[in-house]
Amino acid sequence: MEIIIEKTKDVPVQKSAIEIVERKGLGHPDTLCDRAAEELSIAFSKYYLKKFGRVLHHNIDKCLLVGGRSEVCFGGGKVTTPIHLIIVGRAVEVVGNEKVPLEEIARETTHKWLSERMRCLEPEKNVVVETKIRTGSVDLRATFDSSIPLANDTSIGVGFSPLTETESLVYKTEQFLNSAEVKRAYPMVGEDIKIMGIRMHDHINLTIAIAFISKFISSKEEYFKMKAKLLEYIQVFVKKLTTLEIAITINAADNYERDIFYLTVTGTSAECGDDGQVGRGNRANGLITPYRPMTLEATAGKNPITHTGKLYNLVANEISAEITKNPDISGADCYLVSQIGMPITEPQTVHVKIHSSLAKKTVEEKCMVIIKKHLNQMPQLWTGILERRYSLF
């Protein structure tokens, strides 16, 4: 294992002329796929623990959402063709003489969390769950059979800290719009929310797409009236988060004269307008940040014991966050690379880049302690994942 700690003179993102940040909210089709995969991984893990005393091998990290069809109108509407979720992966199907009810767990789990997360989506009526889950390969199942789990993939994990003002603003605004407070004040706000933030020097543009729910809006006039009130409501919220100048646009494609508006029956574009897929949405820190180091690795649905595609992304963020608690270190990027078949605690490479005024030797000593601590704790990370203590998307 090679650990490289490097002081960098790169221009920090927050000091660059332009910064672009995106977040897809909990009802976005891509986020729905991520959630479906991760909830199923948790459900399988808990079933294996209860029945067999340990988490068995699985990777449920492929999911495709095929959008449905709907007929929407002010005051109501209906879903005419259901949303189709196709969940693909590998999992232990048989233990001894006992068959694991993979399809039943998948269907019940998916319908349960959808009913809890999406207020106006009726999963039993509006969502078809199809599974294509098969037994995993022998060599990957064997990675579980070790005192320290062995990496079941050669993967990259990336993390950084702290969030910039723009990143924090985008993240918190979506969380606010999907909060119980906003749903009470503006029940027409659906869960499918996407925010694109662009900072140009000291000015931020927020373009917010919100799937409005038709049954709470009686007319075109009310739609645009409520949209204007919501805009003011959001402006009050974001002014508490930043002193930068902010311009906000909601549902930019709307056109009063041409009767164009973003209206849905269920609160998600998945009912008619969009499809989804695991890994196309937020990274492990909940954001899409092209001006930052990123990996295309999807964390959702991968098993929490041996899959470094999940573990290393979480740990890279944890390492970066702890390093930047030091007031003399203003920023940190962390890269971890595993090698299949090696202990998860022994990545091929750990590379940490930091912004700091401290002497190089001092920086290395402080970072090394933090890195080794988090690597050694990795075999216990799965318990927090099953308890949903980590945000994965």
HELIX and SHEET records of a PDB file:
HELIX    1   1 VAL A   13  LYS A   15  5                                   3    
HELIX    2   2 PRO A   29  PHE A   52  1                                  24    
HELIX    3   3 LEU A  102  ARG A  117  1                                  16    
HELIX    4   4 PRO A  123  ASN A  126  1                                   4    
HELIX    5   5 VAL A  138  ARG A  141  1                                   4    
HELIX    6   6 ALA A  142  PHE A  144  5                                   3    
HELIX    7   7 GLU A  165  LEU A  177  1                                  13    
HELIX    8   8 ALA A  180  ALA A  185  1                                   6    
HELIX    9   9 SER A  214  PHE A  216  5                                   3    
HELIX   10  10 LYS A  220  LYS A  239  1                                  20    
HELIX   11  11 SER A  269  GLU A  271  5                                   3    
HELIX   12  12 THR A  308  ILE A  323  1                                  16    
HELIX   13  13 LYS A  360  GLN A  377  1                                  18    
HELIX   14  14 MET A  378  GLN A  380  5                                   3    
HELIX   15  15 LEU A  381  LEU A  386  1                                   6    
SHEET    1   A 4 GLU A   2  LYS A   7  0                                        
SHEET    2   A 4 THR A 349  SER A 356  1                                        
SHEET    3   A 4 ILE A 329  VAL A 337 -1                                        
SHEET    4   A 4 ILE A 156  SER A 161 -1                                        
SHEET    1   B 4 ILE A  18  LYS A  24  0                                        
SHEET    2   B 4 VAL A 189  MET A 200 -1                                        
SHEET    3   B 4 HIS A 203  ILE A 213 -1                                        
SHEET    4   B 4 GLU A 245  ILE A 250  1                                        
SHEET    1   C 4 ILE A  18  LYS A  24  0                                        
SHEET    2   C 4 VAL A 189  MET A 200 -1                                        
SHEET    3   C 4 HIS A 203  ILE A 213 -1                                        
SHEET    4   C 4 LEU A 263  THR A 264  1                                        
SHEET    1   D 4 VAL A 127  ARG A 134  0                                        
SHEET    2   D 4 ILE A  83  ALA A  91  1                                        
SHEET    3   D 4 HIS A  58  VAL A  66 -1                                        
SHEET    4   D 4 GLY A 276  GLN A 277 -1                                        
SHEET    1   E 2 ARG A  69  CYS A  73  0                                        
SHEET    2   E 2 GLY A  76  THR A  81 -1                                        
SHEET    1   F 2 VAL A  94  VAL A  95  0                                        
SHEET    2   F 2 GLU A  98  LYS A  99 -1                                        
END                                                                             
